Protein backbone atom coordinates (compact mmCIF):
# COMPACT_ATOMS: atom_id res chain seq x y z
CA UNK A 1 0.00 0.00 0.00
CA UNK A 2 1.51 3.25 -1.03
CA UNK A 3 1.01 6.56 0.58
CA UNK A 4 1.74 10.00 -0.79
CA UNK A 5 2.50 13.29 0.95
CA UNK A 6 0.54 16.31 0.14
CA UNK A 7 2.54 19.54 -0.62
CA UNK A 8 0.81 22.85 -0.30
CA UNK A 9 1.95 26.16 -1.79
CA UNK A 10 0.47 29.59 -2.07
CA UNK A 11 0.55 31.12 -5.49
CA UNK A 12 1.67 34.79 -5.79
CA UNK A 13 0.20 36.85 -8.52
CA UNK A 14 2.42 38.84 -10.88
CA UNK A 15 1.20 42.23 -9.58
CA UNK A 16 2.15 41.16 -6.06
CA UNK A 17 5.59 40.09 -7.24
CA UNK A 18 6.18 43.47 -8.88
CA UNK A 19 5.05 45.28 -5.73
CA UNK A 20 7.35 43.14 -3.56
CA UNK A 21 10.32 43.77 -5.86
CA UNK A 22 9.73 47.53 -5.81
CA UNK A 23 9.51 47.49 -2.01
CA UNK A 24 12.83 45.63 -1.75
CA UNK A 25 14.53 48.09 -4.11
CA UNK A 26 13.19 51.03 -2.09
CA UNK A 27 14.38 49.46 1.15
CA UNK A 28 17.86 48.85 -0.30
CA UNK A 29 18.14 52.45 -1.43
CA UNK A 30 16.90 53.80 1.90
CA UNK A 31 19.43 51.91 4.01
CA UNK A 32 23.06 52.95 3.45
CA UNK A 33 25.39 50.27 2.16
CA UNK A 34 27.65 48.58 4.66
CA UNK A 35 31.29 49.56 4.52
CA UNK A 36 34.20 47.32 5.21
CA UNK A 37 35.85 47.85 8.55
CA UNK A 38 39.02 49.17 6.90
CA UNK A 39 37.19 51.56 4.54
CA UNK A 40 36.65 55.04 5.93
CA UNK A 41 34.51 57.80 4.57
CA UNK A 42 36.18 61.21 4.88
CA UNK A 43 34.48 63.99 6.78
CA UNK A 44 35.96 67.48 7.23
CA UNK A 45 34.88 70.20 9.65
CA UNK A 46 36.42 73.20 11.38
CA UNK A 47 36.96 73.69 15.10
CA UNK A 48 33.59 74.60 16.63
CA UNK A 49 31.63 73.45 13.57
CA UNK A 50 28.82 70.89 13.92
CA UNK A 51 27.52 68.41 11.38
CA UNK A 52 24.61 65.98 11.61
CA UNK A 53 24.77 62.38 10.42
CA UNK A 54 21.67 60.32 9.63
CA UNK A 55 21.36 56.54 9.20
CA UNK A 56 18.65 54.23 7.96
CA UNK A 57 18.92 51.92 10.98
CA UNK A 58 18.92 52.42 14.71
CA UNK A 59 22.24 53.40 16.24
CA UNK A 60 23.47 50.83 18.74
CA UNK A 61 26.89 52.19 19.76
CA UNK A 62 29.47 54.84 18.78
CA UNK A 63 33.19 55.20 19.41
CA UNK A 64 35.57 58.13 18.75
CA UNK A 65 39.32 57.64 18.58
CA UNK A 66 40.21 60.95 20.28
CA UNK A 67 37.71 62.92 22.30
CA UNK A 68 40.00 65.95 22.21
CA UNK A 69 39.53 66.24 18.44
CA UNK A 70 35.80 65.49 17.95
CA UNK A 71 32.74 64.93 20.11
CA UNK A 72 29.74 62.79 19.10
CA UNK A 73 26.26 63.08 20.60
CA UNK A 74 23.19 60.98 19.80
CA UNK A 75 20.30 63.20 18.71
CA UNK A 76 17.77 60.41 18.30
CA UNK A 77 17.75 56.72 17.45
CA UNK A 78 19.07 57.32 13.93
CA UNK A 79 20.94 60.66 14.05
CA UNK A 80 24.31 61.81 15.40
CA UNK A 81 25.73 65.29 15.97
CA UNK A 82 29.49 65.60 15.40
CA UNK A 83 31.31 68.66 16.84
CA UNK A 84 34.89 69.70 16.08
CA UNK A 85 36.77 70.17 19.35
CA UNK A 86 40.43 70.56 18.39
CA UNK A 87 42.53 70.41 15.20
CA UNK A 88 43.66 66.97 14.16
CA UNK A 89 42.44 63.75 12.60
CA UNK A 90 40.68 60.81 14.24
CA UNK A 91 38.29 57.94 13.48
CA UNK A 92 34.59 57.44 14.22
CA UNK A 93 32.87 54.03 14.40
CA UNK A 94 29.08 53.65 14.38
CA UNK A 95 27.40 50.28 14.99
CA UNK A 96 23.91 49.92 13.53
CA UNK A 97 21.18 47.48 14.42
CA UNK A 98 21.34 44.31 12.35
CA UNK A 99 24.86 45.05 11.08
CA UNK A 100 27.96 43.31 12.35
CA UNK A 101 30.38 45.64 10.60
CA UNK A 102 30.45 49.23 11.93
CA UNK A 103 30.26 52.30 9.77
CA UNK A 104 33.73 53.92 9.66
CA UNK A 105 34.42 57.63 9.18
CA UNK A 106 37.68 59.56 9.14
CA UNK A 107 37.16 62.89 10.87
CA UNK A 108 39.49 65.74 9.96
CA UNK A 109 39.10 68.78 12.18
CA UNK A 110 40.91 71.84 10.89
CA UNK A 111 41.69 75.08 12.72
CA UNK A 112 39.24 77.86 12.14
CA UNK A 113 42.10 79.92 10.70
CA UNK A 114 42.55 77.32 7.92
CA UNK A 115 39.36 78.48 6.21
CA UNK A 116 40.08 79.07 2.53
CA UNK A 117 42.77 76.37 2.28
CA UNK A 118 40.42 73.39 2.18
CA UNK A 119 40.89 72.81 -1.56
CA UNK A 120 44.70 72.61 -1.33
CA UNK A 121 45.57 70.95 1.97
CA UNK A 122 44.14 68.29 4.24
CA UNK A 123 45.12 66.28 7.29
CA UNK A 124 45.88 62.59 7.03
CA UNK A 125 46.81 59.91 9.56
CA UNK A 126 49.96 57.84 9.11
CA UNK A 127 50.52 55.31 11.90
CA UNK A 128 48.37 57.49 14.13
CA UNK A 129 50.42 60.64 13.44
CA UNK A 130 48.55 63.49 11.69
CA UNK A 131 50.27 64.85 8.59
CA UNK A 132 49.65 67.89 6.43
CA UNK A 133 49.12 66.61 2.89
CA UNK A 134 48.30 68.18 -0.46
CA UNK A 135 49.97 69.80 -3.45
CA UNK A 136 51.25 73.35 -3.36
CA UNK A 137 52.18 75.73 -6.15
CA UNK A 138 52.84 78.79 -4.02
CA UNK A 139 55.43 78.72 -1.26
CA UNK A 140 53.61 81.58 0.45
CA UNK A 141 50.39 79.55 0.59
CA UNK A 142 52.38 76.63 1.94
CA UNK A 143 53.79 78.79 4.74
CA UNK A 144 50.28 80.04 5.53
CA UNK A 145 49.06 76.45 5.80
CA UNK A 146 51.87 75.52 8.18
CA UNK A 147 51.03 78.48 10.41
CA UNK A 148 47.27 77.96 10.34
CA UNK A 149 47.30 74.22 10.91
CA UNK A 150 49.89 74.67 13.63
CA UNK A 151 50.42 71.73 15.98
CA UNK A 152 47.59 69.81 14.33
CA UNK A 153 50.02 68.72 11.60
CA UNK A 154 53.48 68.08 13.10
CA UNK A 155 54.59 66.30 9.90
CA UNK A 156 54.74 68.19 6.58
CA UNK A 157 53.96 65.74 3.76
CA UNK A 158 52.98 68.27 1.09
CA UNK A 159 54.28 68.05 -2.45
CA UNK A 160 55.23 70.92 -4.71
CA UNK A 161 53.73 71.10 -8.16
CA UNK A 162 54.66 73.39 -11.03
CA UNK A 163 58.18 74.40 -12.10
CA UNK A 164 60.75 73.19 -9.59
CA UNK A 165 64.03 73.63 -11.51
CA UNK A 166 65.82 76.95 -11.82
CA UNK A 167 68.67 77.79 -14.17
CA UNK A 168 70.73 80.74 -13.01
CA UNK A 169 73.04 82.51 -15.45
CA UNK A 170 75.85 84.49 -13.84
CA UNK A 171 78.45 86.76 -15.40
CA UNK A 172 81.30 88.04 -13.27
CA UNK A 173 83.19 91.03 -14.70
CA UNK A 174 86.11 92.94 -13.23
CA UNK A 175 86.58 96.55 -14.29
CA UNK A 176 89.73 98.60 -13.86
CA UNK A 177 88.39 101.90 -12.56
CA UNK A 178 91.76 103.65 -12.79
CA UNK A 179 92.24 102.81 -16.45
CA UNK A 180 88.66 103.81 -17.26
CA UNK A 181 89.16 107.20 -15.63
CA UNK A 182 92.46 107.75 -17.39
CA UNK A 183 90.87 106.92 -20.75
CA UNK A 184 87.88 109.20 -20.18
CA UNK A 185 85.27 106.51 -19.53
CA UNK A 186 82.92 106.57 -16.60
CA UNK A 187 79.91 104.69 -15.33
CA UNK A 188 77.05 106.58 -13.75
CA UNK A 189 73.35 106.49 -12.99
CA UNK A 190 70.67 108.98 -13.86
CA UNK A 191 67.65 109.74 -11.72
CA UNK A 192 65.67 107.02 -13.47
CA UNK A 193 68.03 104.33 -12.24
CA UNK A 194 69.38 103.48 -15.69
CA UNK A 195 73.06 102.84 -16.24
CA UNK A 196 74.88 105.19 -18.61
CA UNK A 197 78.10 104.91 -20.54
CA UNK A 198 80.17 107.84 -21.83
CA UNK A 199 83.40 108.54 -23.69
CA UNK A 200 85.53 111.59 -22.90
CA UNK A 201 87.19 113.87 -25.45
CA UNK A 202 90.03 116.39 -25.43
CA UNK A 203 90.16 119.96 -26.64
CA UNK A 204 92.94 121.04 -28.96
CA UNK A 205 95.99 122.06 -26.96
CA UNK A 206 94.63 120.57 -23.73
CA UNK A 207 96.33 117.73 -21.88
CA UNK A 208 93.19 116.76 -19.94
CA UNK A 209 89.99 114.98 -20.91
CA UNK A 210 86.68 116.73 -20.64
CA UNK A 211 83.63 115.08 -19.13
CA UNK A 212 82.26 112.48 -21.47
CA UNK A 213 78.87 112.85 -23.11
CA UNK A 214 76.39 110.04 -22.62
CA UNK A 215 76.12 107.83 -25.68
CA UNK A 216 72.84 106.20 -24.70
CA UNK A 217 71.19 104.97 -21.52
CA UNK A 218 71.25 101.22 -20.96
CA UNK A 219 68.18 99.65 -19.38
CA UNK A 220 68.91 97.27 -16.53
CA UNK A 221 66.41 94.75 -17.97
CA UNK A 222 67.55 92.14 -20.43
CA UNK A 223 70.98 91.10 -21.60
CA UNK A 224 74.50 92.10 -20.69
CA UNK A 225 76.64 95.14 -21.27
CA UNK A 226 79.13 96.59 -18.81
CA UNK A 227 76.40 96.78 -16.16
CA UNK A 228 73.45 95.12 -17.89
CA UNK A 229 70.77 95.87 -20.43
CA UNK A 230 69.78 95.52 -24.06
CA UNK A 231 72.86 97.08 -25.65
CA UNK A 232 72.94 98.10 -29.28
CA UNK A 233 75.80 97.38 -31.67
CA UNK A 234 77.57 100.64 -30.90
CA UNK A 235 77.70 99.95 -27.18
CA UNK A 236 78.80 96.37 -27.81
CA UNK A 237 81.63 97.71 -29.94
CA UNK A 238 82.77 99.97 -27.12
CA UNK A 239 82.62 97.06 -24.68
CA UNK A 240 84.64 94.92 -27.03
CA UNK A 241 87.26 97.66 -27.23
CA UNK A 242 87.37 97.91 -23.44
CA UNK A 243 87.88 94.19 -23.04
CA UNK A 244 90.51 94.05 -25.79
CA UNK A 245 92.49 96.84 -24.14
CA UNK A 246 92.31 95.38 -20.66
CA UNK A 247 89.84 97.85 -19.15
CA UNK A 248 87.38 95.07 -18.28
CA UNK A 249 87.37 91.33 -18.60
CA UNK A 250 85.08 88.45 -17.71
CA UNK A 251 86.28 86.37 -14.78
CA UNK A 252 83.63 83.65 -15.03
CA UNK A 253 80.35 82.95 -16.78
CA UNK A 254 78.74 79.90 -15.13
CA UNK A 255 75.20 78.62 -15.62
CA UNK A 256 73.88 76.56 -12.70
CA UNK A 257 70.73 74.41 -12.64
CA UNK A 258 69.26 73.26 -9.34
CA UNK A 259 65.97 72.25 -7.75
CA UNK A 260 63.89 74.83 -5.97
CA UNK A 261 65.08 75.13 -2.39
CA UNK A 262 68.38 73.32 -3.06
CA UNK A 263 71.82 74.92 -3.21
CA UNK A 264 74.31 74.95 -6.07
CA UNK A 265 77.96 76.01 -5.96
CA UNK A 266 80.63 76.98 -8.45
CA UNK A 267 84.39 77.41 -8.14
CA UNK A 268 86.81 78.62 -10.80
CA UNK A 269 90.29 78.81 -9.38
CA UNK A 270 92.57 76.38 -7.63
CA UNK A 271 94.05 75.21 -4.35
CA UNK A 272 97.33 76.16 -2.73
CA UNK A 273 99.20 74.10 -0.12
CA UNK A 274 99.16 75.30 3.46
CA UNK A 275 101.66 73.49 5.72
CA UNK A 276 101.02 73.24 9.43
CA UNK A 277 102.91 71.66 12.33
CA UNK A 278 101.36 68.67 14.04
CA UNK A 279 101.64 67.93 17.76
CA UNK A 280 104.25 65.21 17.17
CA UNK A 281 106.49 67.56 15.20
CA UNK A 282 105.50 66.33 11.78
CA UNK A 283 104.40 68.72 9.07
CA UNK A 284 100.97 68.22 7.54
CA UNK A 285 99.84 69.92 4.37
CA UNK A 286 96.32 71.18 3.86
CA UNK A 287 94.91 72.77 0.73
CA UNK A 288 92.86 75.94 0.65
CA UNK A 289 90.71 76.98 -2.26
CA UNK A 290 90.96 80.34 -3.98
CA UNK A 291 89.45 81.94 -7.04
CA UNK A 292 85.86 82.75 -7.96
CA UNK A 293 83.39 80.97 -5.73
CA UNK A 294 79.63 81.23 -5.97
CA UNK A 295 76.92 79.60 -3.90
CA UNK A 296 73.25 80.21 -4.59
CA UNK A 297 69.89 78.85 -3.44
CA UNK A 298 66.81 79.60 -5.60
CA UNK A 299 63.31 79.05 -4.26
CA UNK A 300 60.19 79.29 -6.43
CA UNK A 301 57.62 81.31 -4.48
CA UNK A 302 54.50 81.70 -6.60
CA UNK A 303 54.10 81.31 -10.33
CA UNK A 304 57.20 82.88 -11.88
CA UNK A 305 58.46 84.64 -8.73
CA UNK A 306 61.84 83.41 -7.52
CA UNK A 307 63.61 84.13 -4.24
CA UNK A 308 67.35 83.90 -4.81
CA UNK A 309 70.04 83.78 -2.15
CA UNK A 310 73.44 84.54 -3.67
CA UNK A 311 76.83 84.44 -1.96
CA UNK A 312 79.68 85.33 -4.38
CA UNK A 313 83.32 85.43 -3.35
CA UNK A 314 86.52 86.32 -5.21
CA UNK A 315 89.87 85.55 -3.59
CA UNK A 316 93.41 86.10 -4.85
CA UNK A 317 96.81 85.01 -3.61
CA UNK A 318 98.66 87.85 -1.91
CA UNK A 319 102.39 87.18 -1.61
CA UNK A 320 103.05 90.61 -0.10
CA UNK A 321 101.46 89.39 3.14
CA UNK A 322 103.01 85.92 3.10
CA UNK A 323 103.81 84.18 6.37
CA UNK A 324 106.50 81.64 7.19
CA UNK A 325 105.28 78.19 8.16
CA UNK A 326 107.77 75.36 8.61
CA UNK A 327 110.29 77.34 6.60
CA UNK A 328 107.91 77.83 3.69
CA UNK A 329 106.46 81.17 2.59
CA UNK A 330 102.68 80.75 2.55
CA UNK A 331 100.71 83.48 0.78
CA UNK A 332 97.64 85.05 2.28
CA UNK A 333 94.30 85.54 0.57
CA UNK A 334 92.79 88.82 -0.55
CA UNK A 335 89.04 88.18 -0.42
CA UNK A 336 86.01 90.08 -1.67
CA UNK A 337 82.66 88.54 -0.76
CA UNK A 338 79.03 89.44 -0.27
CA UNK A 339 75.80 87.68 0.67
CA UNK A 340 72.36 88.85 -0.41
CA UNK A 341 68.80 87.60 -0.90
CA UNK A 342 66.39 89.15 -3.39
CA UNK A 343 63.11 88.34 -5.10
CA UNK A 344 62.61 88.69 -8.86
CA UNK A 345 60.69 87.21 -11.76
CA UNK A 346 61.58 84.65 -14.39
CA UNK A 347 64.17 86.16 -16.75
CA UNK A 348 64.71 89.33 -14.70
CA UNK A 349 68.26 90.36 -13.80
CA UNK A 350 69.90 92.06 -10.89
CA UNK A 351 73.39 93.45 -10.43
CA UNK A 352 75.83 93.17 -7.56
CA UNK A 353 78.53 95.82 -7.61
CA UNK A 354 80.68 97.85 -5.27
CA UNK A 355 83.16 95.06 -4.49
CA UNK A 356 86.23 97.26 -4.87
CA UNK A 357 89.81 96.21 -4.24
CA UNK A 358 92.70 98.67 -3.93
CA UNK A 359 96.36 97.91 -4.41
CA UNK A 360 99.48 100.06 -4.66
CA UNK A 361 102.18 99.13 -7.16
CA UNK A 362 105.72 100.49 -6.85
CA UNK A 363 107.86 100.65 -9.98
CA UNK A 364 111.49 101.82 -10.10
CA UNK A 365 113.25 103.07 -13.24
CA UNK A 366 117.01 103.40 -12.89
CA UNK A 367 120.19 103.66 -14.89
CA UNK A 368 122.01 100.33 -14.76
CA UNK A 369 124.82 100.40 -12.24
CA UNK A 370 124.60 104.09 -11.36
CA UNK A 371 121.09 103.77 -9.95
CA UNK A 372 122.36 101.40 -7.25
CA UNK A 373 124.99 103.78 -5.89
CA UNK A 374 124.36 105.03 -2.36
CA UNK A 375 123.31 108.66 -2.08
CA UNK A 376 124.26 109.55 -5.65
CA UNK A 377 122.11 106.72 -7.04
CA UNK A 378 118.98 108.74 -6.27
CA UNK A 379 119.88 111.05 -9.16
CA UNK A 380 119.91 108.13 -11.59
CA UNK A 381 116.66 106.44 -10.62
CA UNK A 382 112.98 107.34 -10.28
CA UNK A 383 110.36 105.67 -8.14
CA UNK A 384 106.69 105.69 -9.13
CA UNK A 385 103.71 104.52 -7.12
CA UNK A 386 100.55 103.50 -8.95
CA UNK A 387 97.27 102.80 -7.24
CA UNK A 388 95.19 100.10 -8.88
CA UNK A 389 91.47 100.11 -8.18
CA UNK A 390 89.30 97.27 -9.46
CA UNK A 391 85.57 96.80 -9.09
CA UNK A 392 83.79 93.48 -9.30
CA UNK A 393 80.41 93.48 -11.05
CA UNK A 394 78.10 90.47 -11.12
CA UNK A 395 74.97 90.08 -13.25
CA UNK A 396 72.57 87.30 -12.18
CA UNK A 397 69.57 86.12 -14.22
CA UNK A 398 67.38 83.18 -13.08
CA UNK A 399 65.08 81.19 -15.39
CA UNK A 400 62.43 78.56 -14.72
CA UNK A 401 63.32 75.56 -16.87
CA UNK A 402 62.12 72.04 -17.58
CA UNK A 403 64.06 69.13 -19.08
CA UNK A 404 63.50 68.37 -22.74
CA UNK A 405 61.14 65.43 -23.09
CA UNK A 406 62.58 61.99 -23.75
CA UNK A 407 62.74 61.03 -27.41
CA UNK A 408 62.86 64.61 -28.70
CA UNK A 409 65.52 65.07 -31.36
CA UNK A 410 67.99 67.72 -30.29
CA UNK A 411 69.47 70.28 -32.61
CA UNK A 412 73.12 70.63 -33.40
CA UNK A 413 75.48 71.80 -30.71
CA UNK A 414 77.00 75.28 -31.03
CA UNK A 415 79.84 75.11 -33.54
CA UNK A 416 79.03 71.57 -34.61
CA UNK A 417 78.25 72.73 -38.15
CA UNK A 418 81.70 74.30 -38.41
CA UNK A 419 83.27 70.87 -38.04
CA UNK A 420 81.69 69.80 -41.33
CA UNK A 421 82.44 73.08 -43.12
CA UNK A 422 85.38 72.42 -45.44
CA UNK A 423 85.26 75.03 -48.21
CA UNK A 424 87.48 74.94 -51.24
CA UNK A 425 89.76 77.79 -52.28
CA UNK A 426 87.23 79.05 -54.84
CA UNK A 427 84.44 79.01 -52.25
CA UNK A 428 86.55 81.03 -49.85
CA UNK A 429 87.45 83.47 -52.62
CA UNK A 430 84.09 83.98 -54.33
CA UNK A 431 81.45 82.68 -51.89
CA UNK A 432 82.61 83.26 -48.32
CA UNK A 433 80.09 81.95 -45.85
CA UNK A 434 78.84 84.38 -43.29
CA UNK A 435 79.49 83.27 -39.75
CA UNK A 436 75.91 84.18 -38.83
CA UNK A 437 74.68 81.47 -41.20
CA UNK A 438 76.44 78.82 -39.12
CA UNK A 439 74.35 78.70 -35.98
CA UNK A 440 73.00 76.01 -33.78
CA UNK A 441 69.72 74.69 -35.07
CA UNK A 442 67.91 74.24 -31.77
CA UNK A 443 68.05 74.61 -28.02
CA UNK A 444 70.16 72.09 -26.18
CA UNK A 445 69.72 71.09 -22.55
CA UNK A 446 66.82 72.68 -20.69
CA UNK A 447 63.72 74.27 -22.20
CA UNK A 448 62.07 77.43 -20.95
Residue, then its C-alpha position, 0 to 999 in steps of 0.5 A: x500500500x503506497x502513501x503520498x504526501x501532500x505539498x501545499x503552496x500559495x501562489x503569488x500573482x504577478x502584480x504582487x511580485x512586482x510590488x514586492x520587488x519595488x519594495x525591496x529596491x526602495x528598502x535597499x536604497x533607503x538603508x546605506x550600504x555597509x562599509x568594510x571595517x578598513x574603509x573610511x569615509x572622509x568627513x571634514x569640519x572646522x573647530x567649533x563646527x557641527x555636522x549631523x549624520x543620519x542613518x537608515x537603521x537604529x544606532x546601537x553604539x558609537x566610538x571616537x578615537x580621540x575625544x579631544x579632536x571630535x565629540x559625538x552626541x546621539x540626537x535620536x535613534x538614527x541621528x548623530x551630531x558631530x562637533x569639532x573640538x580641536x585640530x587633528x584627525x581621528x576615526x569614528x565608528x558607528x554600529x547599527x542594528x542588524x549590522x555586524x560591521x560598523x560604519x567607519x568615518x575619518x574625521x578631519x578637524x581643521x583650525x578655524x584659521x585654515x578656512x580658505x585652504x580646504x581645496x589645497x591641503x588636508x590632514x591625514x593619519x599615518x601610523x596614528x600621526x597626523x600629517x599635512x598633505x596636499x599639493x602646493x604651487x605657491x610657497x607663500x600659501x604653503x607657509x600660511x598652511x603651516x602656520x594655520x594648521x599649527x600643531x595639528x600637523x606636526x609632519x609636513x607631507x605636502x608636495x610641490x607642483x609646477x616648475x621646480x628647476x631653476x637655471x641661473x646665469x651668472x656673469x662676473x666682470x672685473x673693471x679697472x676703474x683707474x684705467x677707465x678714468x684715465x681713458x675718459x670713460x665713466x659709469x654713472x646712474x641717472x635719476x631714473x636708475x638706468x646705467x649710462x656709458x660715456x666717452x671723454x674727449x680732449x680739446x685742442x691744446x689741452x692735456x686733460x679729458x673733458x667730461x664724457x657725453x652720454x652715448x645712450x642709456x642702458x636699461x637694466x632689464x635684459x641682456x648684458x653690457x658693462x652693467x646690464x641691459x639691451x645694448x645696441x651694436x655701438x655699445x657692444x663695440x665699445x665694450x669689445x674695445x674695453x675688453x681688448x684693451x684690458x679695461x674690463x674682462x670676464x672672470x667667469x660665466x657659469x650657468x647653474x641648474x638646481x631644484x627649488x630650495x636646493x643649493x648649487x655652488x661653483x668654483x673657478x680657481x685652484x688650491x694652494x698648499x698650506x703646511x702646518x705643524x702637528x703635535x708630534x712635530x711632523x708637518x701636515x699639508x692642507x689645501x685651501x681653495x681660492x678663485x671665484x666661488x659662488x653659492x646660490x639657493x633659488x626658491x620658487x615662491x609663486x608662479x614665476x616669482x623666484x627668491x634667490x640667495x646669492x653668496x659670491x666670493x673672489x679671492x686672490x693670492x697675496x704674496x706681499x702678506x706671506x707668512x712663514x710656516x715650517x720654513x715655507x712662505x705661505x701666501x695670504x688671501x685677498x678676499x672680496x665677498x658678499x651675501x644677499x637675498x632678493x626676489x625677482x621674476x623669471x628672466x629678470x636680472x639684478x646686479x651686484x657691484x661695489x666690491x672694490x679692491x685697492x692695491x698700490x704698485x711700486x715701480x722703479x726706473x734706474x740707470x744700470x749700475x749708477x742707480x744702485x749707488x748710495x746717495x748719488x744713485x737717487x739722481x739716476x733712478x725714479x720711483x713711481x707709485x701707482x694705485x690700482x682700483x678694481x671693481x667686481x660686477x656680477x649680473x645674475x639672471x634666473x630662469x624657470x626651466x624644464x628638461x627636454x622630453x625623452x625622445x625629442x631630437x635635439x638640434x646641433x650643438x653650437x659650432x658643430x656645423x663648423x666641423x663639417x664646413x670644409x670650403x674649397x679655395x674658390x668658395x673662400x674666394x668667391x662665396x665666403x660663408x657668413x658666420x651668422x649662417x652657421x648657428x645652432x639649429x635648436x636649443x640644447x639642454x633645458x627648455x624654458 
